[in-house]
Protein backbone atom coordinates (compact mmCIF):
# COMPACT_ATOMS: atom_id res chain seq x y z
CA UNK A 1 0.00 0.00 0.00
CA UNK A 2 1.38 3.38 -1.01
CA UNK A 3 0.67 6.41 1.14
CA UNK A 4 0.78 9.87 -0.37
CA UNK A 5 1.74 12.34 2.36
CA UNK A 6 0.87 15.95 1.68
CA UNK A 7 3.47 18.50 2.79
CA UNK A 8 5.81 15.57 3.47
CA UNK A 9 8.85 17.54 4.69
CA UNK A 10 6.76 19.73 6.99
CA UNK A 11 4.78 16.72 8.25
CA UNK A 12 8.00 14.95 9.23
CA UNK A 13 9.24 18.05 11.07
CA UNK A 14 5.94 18.38 12.95
CA UNK A 15 5.94 14.67 13.81
CA UNK A 16 9.51 14.99 15.08
CA UNK A 17 8.45 17.89 17.30
CA UNK A 18 5.59 15.83 18.72
CA UNK A 19 7.94 12.98 19.58
CA UNK A 20 10.46 15.38 21.11
CA UNK A 21 7.77 16.99 23.27
CA UNK A 22 6.44 13.63 24.39
CA UNK A 23 9.92 12.32 25.22
CA UNK A 24 10.66 15.38 27.37
CA UNK A 25 7.26 15.86 29.04
CA UNK A 26 5.87 12.34 29.05
CA UNK A 27 2.17 11.60 29.14
CA UNK A 28 -0.67 12.61 31.43
CA UNK A 29 -0.51 16.40 31.18
CA UNK A 30 -3.26 18.72 30.00
CA UNK A 31 -3.57 19.40 26.28
CA UNK A 32 -2.88 23.09 26.92
CA UNK A 33 0.59 22.19 28.28
CA UNK A 34 1.45 20.21 25.15
CA UNK A 35 0.11 23.06 23.00
CA UNK A 36 2.40 25.56 24.74
CA UNK A 37 5.34 23.19 24.28
CA UNK A 38 4.45 22.83 20.59
CA UNK A 39 4.38 26.62 20.23
CA UNK A 40 7.85 26.82 21.77
CA UNK A 41 9.14 24.16 19.36
CA UNK A 42 7.58 25.96 16.40
CA UNK A 43 9.05 29.30 17.50
CA UNK A 44 12.51 27.74 17.73
CA UNK A 45 12.11 26.15 14.29
CA UNK A 46 11.02 29.37 12.62
CA UNK A 47 8.00 27.67 11.06
CA UNK A 48 5.01 30.05 10.95
CA UNK A 49 1.94 28.95 12.90
CA UNK A 50 -1.18 30.11 14.69
CA UNK A 51 -2.74 28.72 17.87
CA UNK A 52 -6.45 28.28 18.45
CA UNK A 53 -7.28 29.36 14.90
CA UNK A 54 -11.02 29.80 14.30
CA UNK A 55 -12.41 28.59 10.98
CA UNK A 56 -15.93 29.89 10.39
CA UNK A 57 -18.49 27.20 9.61
CA UNK A 58 -21.43 28.00 7.37
CA UNK A 59 -24.70 26.30 6.65
CA UNK A 60 -26.78 27.68 3.78
CA UNK A 61 -24.50 30.70 3.70
CA UNK A 62 -25.17 31.48 7.37
CA UNK A 63 -22.50 31.38 10.03
CA UNK A 64 -23.32 28.60 12.49
CA UNK A 65 -20.13 28.62 14.55
CA UNK A 66 -16.43 28.09 14.40
CA UNK A 67 -14.15 25.10 14.18
CA UNK A 68 -11.20 25.89 16.48
CA UNK A 69 -7.98 24.22 15.40
CA UNK A 70 -5.36 23.81 18.12
CA UNK A 71 -2.53 24.66 15.70
CA UNK A 72 -2.34 25.66 12.05
CA UNK A 73 1.22 25.18 10.87
CA UNK A 74 2.58 27.06 7.86
CA UNK A 75 -0.97 27.46 6.48
CA UNK A 76 -0.73 23.78 5.53
CA UNK A 77 -1.22 21.42 8.46
CA UNK A 78 -3.88 21.45 11.14
CA UNK A 79 -2.81 19.83 14.41
CA UNK A 80 -5.40 18.68 16.93
CA UNK A 81 -3.76 17.78 20.21
CA UNK A 82 -5.22 15.03 22.38
CA UNK A 83 -4.09 14.00 25.85
CA UNK A 84 -5.83 10.66 26.14
CA UNK A 85 -4.82 7.07 26.66
CA UNK A 86 -6.33 6.00 23.34
CA UNK A 87 -7.88 7.77 20.33
CA UNK A 88 -11.39 6.75 19.35
CA UNK A 89 -12.97 7.00 15.88
CA UNK A 90 -14.67 10.32 16.64
CA UNK A 91 -11.39 11.95 17.72
CA UNK A 92 -9.68 10.79 14.54
CA UNK A 93 -12.51 11.96 12.27
CA UNK A 94 -13.31 15.25 14.00
CA UNK A 95 -10.51 17.46 12.56
CA UNK A 96 -11.36 16.57 8.96
CA UNK A 97 -15.12 16.48 9.40
CA UNK A 98 -16.13 20.13 8.75
CA UNK A 99 -14.06 20.43 5.58
CA UNK A 100 -14.73 16.91 4.37
CA UNK A 101 -18.46 17.63 4.48
CA UNK A 102 -18.03 20.89 2.56
CA UNK A 103 -19.26 22.99 5.46
CA UNK A 104 -16.16 25.20 5.29
CA UNK A 105 -15.56 25.34 1.53
CA UNK A 106 -12.75 27.88 1.74
CA UNK A 107 -10.09 28.37 4.35
CA UNK A 108 -8.85 31.94 4.07
CA UNK A 109 -5.36 32.20 5.52
CA UNK A 110 -4.75 35.64 4.00
CA UNK A 111 -6.47 37.65 6.72
CA UNK A 112 -4.71 38.96 9.81
CA UNK A 113 -5.04 36.64 12.78
Secondary structure, 3 states (H helix, E strand, C coil): CCCCCCCHHHHHHHHHHHHHHHHHHCCCCCHHHHHHHHHHHHHHHCCCEEEEEEEEEEECCEEEEEEEEEEEECCCEEECCCCCCCCCHHHHHHHHHHHHCCCCCCCCCCCCC
